[in-house]
Structures are given as C-alpha cells and as structure tokens.
Amino acid sequence: MNHTNFVTQTSHKQRKMALILCLLGFVGLGGLHYFYVGRYGRGLLYFLTAGFFLFGTVIDLLKILPGSFEDATGLPLRG
C-alpha cells in the first residue's frame, strides 16, 4: 500500500499579528498588515489612501479571518 504524506507550506508570518495590524486600519493606520507580510507597495498604497477608504481594509479582514490572506511569496499565513 502506498502512503503519500502531503505537507502544506505556510508562511512564517502569524495570522493573529496580521489581524491585529489590519484592525489598526480602522483607526487610521491602514496597510500595516501588508508591511508585515512583505508586500510593501500595497502597504504604502493602503497607508496613503486609508486602506482604500476602509473598503480594502474590510476585504482584507474577511481574507485574514478564514486564512486566505497570503504573504509576499504567496504562502498562507500561519495559524
């Protein structure tokens, strides 16, 4: 019998930290979660536009909660 083990690669960045930084976007510090995961261009864009006027921050929050938010290398954030 052939047993195949699959390993899911995840980022070394923590989802909880990204969530906290994303929530800071609601008090005027938009984009910090993108700086945290290494996506500096988008982080700067969010910082200058207040998270696309909070619409982008809400969308990112909805991505971070279920675990579909990715770091700069395309890996999902860890736990």
Secondary structure, DSSP 4 states (H G I P E B T S, - for coil): -----------SSBHHHHHHHHHGGGGT-TTHHHHHTT-HHHHHHHHHHHHHHTHHHHHHHHHHTTT--B-TTSPBPB-
